Amino acid sequence: MDVRDLQRENIKNLSPYSTARDEFKGQASVYLDANENSFGSPLPADYNRYPDPLQLDLKDAISKIKGVPIENTFLGNGSDEAIDLLFRAFCNPGKDNVIILPPTYGMYEVSANINDVEVRKVNLTPDFQLDLEKIAETIDANTKIIFICSPNNPTGNSLNRTDIETILANFKGLVVIDEAYINFARQKTFIQELTEYANLVVLQTFSKAWGLAALRLGMAFSSTHVIDILNKVKPPYNINQATQDLALVALENIQQVNDWIKLTVNERDRLSNALGRLEKVKKVYPSDANFILAQIDDAHQIYHQLVEQGIIVRDRSKVVLCDDCLRITIGTVEENNQLLTVLEQL
């Protein structure tokens, strides 16, 4: 399949905005082409110049870690920007549809609604896996994207890899695999499958394991055709210079990140076991993420009692298939101990 045939007709014919940095890419001593403030910035560092619109230095550093070429990499203002751009580039409002797999990350549906794209929901099975038969029945000629979150939010588990590969091999649209939590997972990333599937888009983020949630930096990896389309429709300077600079510094500290990942996984196992011993906890679901989903008697009440103690978790008890469930992020050793102490008292 040629994924370029999936894009909207108006996007095929779109002439993207041309920035000053697109038109001149070399080095010069005097820049008078972009109507910037030539005197500098009222900050310790100068941010008066527009950033590289394609973030090539940052992509090069990411490429060395991820093993994905620059031309297969898109950077967004969080993964949410990549999700939104996929709708804007590939889905015709009022005509096309996408499939999501509840319980799942809520921004897929929000972005669809913003872009006036029909959302078709196929719930996961009771053990939080893909229902391939129902997904196949739901697909029609106007289904453009299937969103798969693995490890899944809010359930925490990885989805069966063979099932995902079945969808990739048979669906004639884009398959978006959101791997926001892949650093904490036993399952390997789908990045290495990019050369096998032209319709594969893998989303990752700097907000979780890398600890850069405040910078808003997400990654999308795909075929060059998809990346070219995303670059065509994105805002010209979507990643600010401060974010690019700080991310480059962070990428030099990969050992610190790996140490945090190991600690998080160890704490996830300890917290899961401790929660499972509490009388009110009915079930602790297996997790491949940096959080745990736990089914608890009177979850809504427990949530508010924790708030009164200054401990904030996420009440997921009204989410499909998550009755009486709280989603608990893995904190520091001290934070996890505090949570367990309060829960034992409750």
Rosetta blueprint (number, residue, H / E / L):
1 M L
2 D L
3 V H
4 R H
5 D H
6 L H
7 Q L
8 R L
9 E H
10 N H
11 I H
12 K H
13 N L
14 L L
15 S L
16 P L
17 Y L
18 S L
19 T L
20 A H
21 R H
22 D H
23 E H
24 F L
25 K L
26 G L
27 Q L
28 A L
29 S L
30 V L
31 Y L
32 L L
33 D L
34 A L
35 N L
36 E L
37 N L
38 S L
39 F L
40 G L
41 S L
42 P L
43 L L
44 P L
45 A L
46 D L
47 Y L
48 N L
49 R L
50 Y L
51 P L
52 D L
53 P L
54 L L
55 Q L
56 L H
57 D H
58 L H
59 K H
60 D H
61 A H
62 I H
63 S H
64 K H
65 I H
66 K H
67 G L
68 V L
69 P L
70 I H
71 E H
72 N H
73 T E
74 F E
75 L E
76 G E
77 N L
78 G L
79 S H
80 D H
81 E H
82 A H
83 I H
84 D H
85 L H
86 L H
87 F H
88 R H
89 A H
90 F H
91 C L
92 N L
93 P L
94 G L
95 K L
96 D L
97 N E
98 V E
99 I E
100 I E
101 L L
102 P L
103 P L
104 T L
105 Y L
106 G L
107 M H
108 Y H
109 E H
110 V H
111 S H
112 A H
113 N H
114 I H
115 N L
116 D L
117 V L
118 E E
119 V E
120 R E
121 K E
122 V L
123 N L
124 L L
125 T L
126 P L
127 D L
128 F L
129 Q L
130 L L
131 D L
132 L H
133 E H
134 K H
135 I H
136 A H
137 E H
138 T H
139 I L
140 D L
141 A L
142 N L
143 T E
144 K E
145 I E
146 I E
147 F E
148 I E
149 C E
150 S L
151 P L
152 N L
153 N L
154 P L
155 T L
156 G L
157 N L
158 S L
159 L L
160 N L
161 R H
162 T H
163 D H
164 I H
165 E H
166 T H
167 I H
168 L H
169 A H
170 N H
171 F L
172 K L
173 G L
174 L E
175 V E
176 V E
177 I E
178 D E
179 E L
180 A L
181 Y L
182 I H
183 N H
184 F H
185 A L
186 R L
187 Q L
188 K L
189 T L
190 F L
191 I H
192 Q H
193 E H
194 L L
195 T L
196 E L
197 Y L
198 A L
199 N L
200 L E
201 V E
202 V E
203 L E
204 Q E
205 T E
206 F L
207 S L
208 K L
209 A L
210 W L
211 G L
212 L L
213 A H
214 A H
215 L H
216 R L
217 L L
218 G E
219 M E
220 A E
221 F E
222 S E
223 S L
224 T H
225 H H
226 V H
227 I H
228 D H
229 I H
230 L H
231 N H
232 K H
233 V H
234 K L
235 P L
236 P L
237 Y L
238 N L
239 I L
240 N L
241 Q H
242 A H
243 T H
244 Q H
245 D H
246 L H
247 A H
248 L H
249 V H
250 A H
251 L H
252 E L
253 N L
254 I H
255 Q H
256 Q H
257 V H
258 N H
259 D H
260 W H
261 I H
262 K H
263 L H
264 T H
265 V H
266 N H
267 E H
268 R H
269 D H
270 R H
271 L H
272 S H
273 N H
274 A H
275 L H
276 G H
277 R L
278 L L
279 E L
280 K L
281 V E
282 K E
283 K E
284 V E
285 Y L
286 P L
287 S L
288 D L
289 A L
290 N L
291 F E
292 I E
293 L E
294 A E
295 Q E
296 I E
297 D L
298 D L
299 A H
300 H H
301 Q H
302 I H
303 Y H
304 H H
305 Q H
306 L H
307 V H
308 E H
309 Q L
310 G L
311 I L
312 I L
313 V L
314 R E
315 D E
316 R L
317 S L
318 K L
319 V L
320 V L
321 L L
322 C L
323 D L
324 D L
325 C E
326 L E
327 R E
328 I E
329 T E
330 I L
331 G L
332 T L
333 V H
334 E H
335 E H
336 N H
337 N H
338 Q H
339 L H
340 L H
341 T H
342 V H
343 L H
344 E H
345 Q H
346 L L
